């Protein structure tokens, strides 16, 4: 399992919340970071998750594919983030 998804599952984040998080990530990466912060993860795991999200975009792609979402939207969101 993808390490990002594993951390979320480990902390009993529902499938619905995980899907919503990645939908937000595809539409607005900055909002997704705020959403991740509101999930109630322990500080150590929150920091680990944020580090993985920021440093390894391939993990995001893997998670999006595991969830059956549209990766093209993730790429568009990433481009939008890079423009800011």
C-alpha positions as CSV (number, residue, x, y, z in Angstrom):
1,X,0.0,0.0,0.0
2,X,1.1,3.5,-0.7
3,X,2.8,5.1,2.4
4,X,0.6,8.1,2.3
5,X,-2.6,6.0,2.2
6,X,-1.0,3.7,4.9
7,X,-0.5,6.6,7.3
8,X,-4.1,7.8,6.8
9,X,-5.5,4.3,7.2
10,X,-3.4,3.7,10.3
11,X,-5.0,6.7,11.9
12,X,-8.6,5.6,11.0
13,X,-9.1,8.2,8.4
14,X,-12.2,7.0,6.5
15,X,-12.2,6.1,2.9
16,X,-14.5,9.0,2.2
17,X,-12.1,11.5,3.9
18,X,-9.1,10.0,2.0
19,X,-11.0,10.3,-1.3
20,X,-12.1,13.9,-0.5
21,X,-8.5,14.8,0.5
22,X,-7.1,13.6,-2.9
23,X,-10.0,15.3,-4.7
24,X,-9.0,18.5,-3.0
25,X,-5.4,17.8,-3.8
26,X,-6.2,17.6,-7.5
27,X,-8.2,20.8,-7.4
28,X,-6.2,23.0,-4.9
29,X,-2.9,21.7,-3.5
30,X,-2.7,24.5,-0.9
31,X,-6.2,23.7,0.4
32,X,-5.2,20.0,0.6
33,X,-2.3,20.9,2.9
34,X,-4.7,22.7,5.2
35,X,-7.1,19.7,5.1
36,X,-4.3,17.3,6.0
37,X,-3.5,19.4,9.0
38,X,-7.1,19.1,10.1
39,X,-7.3,15.3,10.1
40,X,-6.1,15.0,13.7
41,X,-3.0,13.0,12.9
42,X,-0.3,12.8,15.6
43,X,2.3,15.5,15.0
44,X,5.1,13.0,14.1
45,X,2.9,11.3,11.5
46,X,1.5,14.6,10.2
47,X,5.1,15.8,9.7
48,X,6.0,12.5,7.9
49,X,3.0,12.7,5.7
50,X,3.6,16.4,4.7
51,X,7.2,15.6,4.0
52,X,6.2,12.7,1.7
53,X,3.6,14.8,-0.1
54,X,6.0,17.6,-0.7
55,X,9.2,15.6,-1.6
56,X,7.8,12.7,-3.5
57,X,5.1,13.6,-6.0
58,X,5.3,10.0,-7.4
59,X,3.6,8.8,-4.1
60,X,0.7,11.2,-4.8
61,X,0.4,9.7,-8.3
62,X,0.4,6.2,-6.9
63,X,-2.2,7.1,-4.3
64,X,-4.4,8.8,-6.9
65,X,-4.2,5.7,-9.1
66,X,-5.0,3.4,-6.1
67,X,-8.1,5.5,-5.4
68,X,-9.1,5.4,-9.0
69,X,-9.0,9.2,-9.4
70,X,-7.9,11.2,-12.5
71,X,-4.1,11.9,-12.3
72,X,-4.3,14.6,-15.1
73,X,-6.1,16.8,-12.5
74,X,-3.2,16.3,-10.1
75,X,-0.7,17.4,-12.8
76,X,-2.8,20.5,-13.5
77,X,-2.9,21.3,-9.8
78,X,0.8,20.8,-9.5
79,X,1.4,23.2,-12.4
80,X,-0.9,25.7,-10.7
81,X,1.1,25.4,-7.5
82,X,4.4,25.9,-9.3
83,X,3.1,29.2,-10.9
84,X,2.4,30.7,-7.5
